[in-house]
Amino acid sequence: MDGSERRREAMCRAIRPLQRDRLLKIAAGEDGRTRSLRLTATDEARLKAATAKWLEAQKKFEMTFAARNAAELRSVLQRVASIN
């Protein structure tokens, strides 16, 4: 399995739960090899509400933890996430 096949399989694994829970609309793409994915209208609204709550939580976190400490923590977490 080459890199593109692994990426495709990883994408399919990520999409399956969203499709199962009917959070995505999947349609044919421009050619037979592609698909078009869209959030449902209900889930676009959910995403918008969740984003607002996420931003509020981040603001509270930075106020409590201090912006500099929060930035340092994010930097460390990014390095951890990039470990292969």
C-alpha positions in Angstrom: 0.0 0.0 0.0 1.6 3.3 -1.0 1.1 6.7 0.6 -1.9 7.8 -1.5 -3.7 4.5 -0.7 -3.0 5.0 3.0 -4.3 8.5 2.9 -7.4 7.4 1.1 -8.0 4.6 3.6 -7.5 7.0 6.5 -9.9 9.5 5.0 -12.5 6.8 4.5 -12.1 5.7 8.2 -12.6 9.3 9.3 -15.7 9.8 7.1 -17.5 6.6 7.9 -18.8 7.7 11.4 -19.9 11.0 10.0 -21.8 9.3 7.2 -23.2 6.7 9.6 -24.6 9.4 11.9 -26.0 11.3 8.8 -23.8 14.4 9.4 -22.6 14.5 5.8 -24.3 14.5 2.4 -22.2 12.6 0.0 -22.7 13.0 -3.8 -20.9 12.1 -6.9 -18.0 14.3 -7.8 -16.9 15.8 -11.1 -15.7 12.4 -12.3 -16.2 8.8 -11.3 -13.1 8.9 -9.0 -14.3 11.6 -6.7 -17.1 12.3 -4.2 -18.5 15.6 -3.0 -19.0 15.9 0.8 -21.1 18.5 2.6 -22.4 19.0 6.1 -26.1 18.9 6.4 -27.8 22.3 7.1 -28.5 21.2 10.6 -24.9 20.2 11.2 -23.6 23.4 9.7 -25.5 25.2 12.4 -24.1 22.8 15.0 -20.6 23.5 13.8 -21.2 27.2 14.0 -22.5 27.0 17.5 -19.6 24.6 18.5 -17.0 26.9 17.1 -18.4 29.8 19.1 -18.2 27.7 22.3 -14.7 26.5 21.4 -13.5 30.1 21.0 -15.1 31.1 24.3 -13.4 28.2 26.0 -10.1 29.1 24.5 -10.4 32.7 25.7 -11.3 31.5 29.2 -8.3 29.1 29.2 -5.9 31.8 28.2 -7.3 34.2 30.8 -6.9 31.5 33.5 -3.7 29.9 32.3 -2.1 33.1 30.9 -1.6 33.7 27.2 2.1 33.0 27.3 1.7 29.7 29.1 -1.1 28.7 26.8 1.1 29.4 23.7 3.9 27.4 25.2 1.5 24.5 25.9 0.2 24.6 22.4 3.7 24.5 21.0 4.6 21.5 23.1 1.3 19.7 22.1 2.1 20.4 18.4 5.5 18.8 18.8 4.0 15.8 20.5 1.4 15.5 17.7 4.0 15.6 15.0 6.0 12.6 16.5 5.8 9.7 14.1 
